[in-house]
Amino acid sequence: MLAYDRLMEKHMGITYADLSAQNFKLRDKYAKRKKLLQAGAIELCKQYIDSLGLESTSWTNAQGYDVAYVTKGILNREDCFEKKSLGGVTLDDHYSLNFAIRTVVDTEAEYAVVVEVSLSYQDDCYLATVHGYQNGKSIIIPELGEDTSFNEVAGAIKNRVMMDLTDSRLD
């Protein structure tokens, strides 16, 4: 019997219940991964905000509204920042969480820099990529639990913001 025939014979015993159970397992694993990455992204944002040395997390604009210095969200299809809770961000086809961090750098002009971040998980480690920084090199975060777990990533985000605020043509 050919290998293909043996394979087909083996899979003929699969029932709808088997398919349904496998689908449930896959959805459960997806939900757990999403929750894990969202928790990591929330911690990363917290550590980034803490690292900025702000006296307050918000400022009052000319219209009298409180505006956060740092806002979490996504880049939409038009590549524009869209404020969104990290809990509402879904995973991509590679099971990574892609989100954006908007940092106000000029409160008078309300000018902000947006940095895109991808967070994934493999081999018991988080992998963070700050888009546009070090050619997309991933930063490995071995474990959470310390208040400094994402320090290197927070530094990379700040460096990426600084890159947007630097133009050697003006030197």
C-alpha positions in Angstrom: 0.0 0.0 0.0 1.3 3.4 -0.9 2.0 6.0 1.8 -0.8 8.2 0.5 -3.3 5.4 0.7 -2.3 4.6 4.3 -2.7 8.3 5.2 -6.1 8.5 3.6 -7.2 5.4 5.4 -6.0 6.8 8.7 -7.9 10.0 8.2 -11.2 8.4 7.1 -11.9 7.6 10.8 -12.0 11.3 11.7 -15.6 12.3 12.7 -17.3 15.6 13.0 -16.9 15.4 16.7 -13.1 15.1 16.2 -13.1 18.1 14.0 -15.3 20.1 16.4 -13.1 19.1 19.4 -9.9 20.2 17.5 -11.5 23.5 16.6 -12.3 24.1 20.3 -8.7 23.3 21.2 -7.4 25.7 18.6 -9.8 28.5 19.7 -8.8 28.0 23.3 -5.1 28.2 22.5 -5.7 31.3 20.5 -7.7 33.0 23.3 -4.9 32.1 25.8 -2.2 33.5 23.5 -4.2 36.7 22.9 -4.7 37.2 26.7 -0.9 36.6 27.3 0.2 39.0 24.6 -2.4 41.7 25.7 -1.1 41.4 29.3 2.5 41.8 28.0 1.5 44.8 25.9 -0.2 46.5 28.8 2.9 45.9 31.0 5.1 47.2 28.2 3.1 50.4 27.9 3.1 50.9 31.6 6.8 50.6 31.8 7.2 52.9 28.8 5.1 55.6 30.4 6.9 55.2 33.7 10.3 55.5 32.0 9.3 58.9 30.5 9.6 60.6 33.9 6.3 62.5 33.5 4.9 64.4 36.4 1.4 63.5 35.2 0.1 61.0 32.6 -1.9 63.8 31.0 -2.0 67.5 30.3 -4.8 70.0 29.7 -5.1 71.4 26.1 -6.3 74.8 25.1 -9.9 73.7 25.0 -9.6 72.5 28.7 -9.6 68.8 27.9 -7.3 66.4 29.6 -5.1 64.7 27.0 -2.9 61.7 27.6 0.8 62.0 26.8 0.8 58.4 25.7 -2.1 56.7 23.9 -2.4 53.1 22.9 -4.1 52.0 19.6 -3.5 50.6 16.1 -2.6 51.9 12.7 -5.7 51.5 10.5 -5.8 50.5 6.9 -5.0 54.1 5.9 -1.9 53.9 8.1 -3.4 56.5 10.5 -3.4 56.1 14.3 -6.6 55.0 15.8 -7.1 55.0 19.6 -8.0 51.5 20.8 -7.8 49.5 24.0 -5.2 46.8 23.9 -7.9 44.4 24.9 -9.6 45.1 21.6 -6.6 44.3 19.4 -6.7 40.9 17.7 -3.7 38.7 16.7 -2.4 38.6 13.2 -1.9 35.5 11.1 1.4 34.8 12.8 -0.3 35.1 16.3 1.5 38.4 17.0 -0.2 41.4 18.6 0.5 44.5 16.5 -0.3 47.8 18.2 0.8 51.4 18.1 2.0 53.8 20.8 1.3 57.6 20.3 3.5 59.9 22.3 2.7 63.6 22.5 6.0 65.5 22.2 4.7 69.1 21.8 1.7 70.0 23.9 1.2 73.5 22.3 1.0 72.1 18.7 -0.4 68.8 20.0 2.2 67.1 17.9 2.7 63.4 18.5 4.9 60.6 17.2 3.4 57.2 16.6 5.5 54.0 16.9 4.3 50.6 15.9 5.2 47.6 18.0 4.7 43.9 17.4 4.7 41.5 20.4 4.8 37.7 20.0 5.6 34.7 22.2 7.7 31.6 21.6 9.9 29.3 23.7 8.6 30.8 26.9 9.8 34.3 25.9 8.1 37.5 24.6 9.6 38.9 21.4 9.1 42.6 20.8 9.8 44.4 17.6 9.8 48.2 17.4 9.1 48.9 13.7 11.6 51.2 12.1 14.2 50.5 14.8 17.4 48.4 14.2 16.0 46.9 11.0 13.1 45.1 12.8 15.4 43.2 15.2 13.4 41.4 17.9 14.1 42.1 21.5 13.8 39.0 23.7 12.1 39.4 27.1 12.7 36.1 29.0 10.1 36.6 31.7 7.8 39.1 33.3 7.3 39.8 36.9 9.9 42.5 37.3 9.1 46.2 36.9 11.9 46.4 34.4 11.1 43.4 32.2 10.4 45.7 29.2 13.1 48.3 29.9 15.0 47.5 26.7 11.8 47.7 24.6 10.8 51.0 26.3 14.3 52.4 25.4 13.9 51.2 21.8 10.5 53.0 21.6 12.0 56.2 22.9 14.9 55.9 20.5 12.4 55.4 17.6 10.5 58.6 18.7 13.9 60.4 18.9 14.7 59.3 15.3 11.5 61.0 14.1 12.5 64.2 15.9 16.0 64.3 14.3 16.9 65.5 10.9 20.6 65.6 10.0 19.9 67.9 7.1 19.4 70.7 9.7 22.8 70.2 11.4 
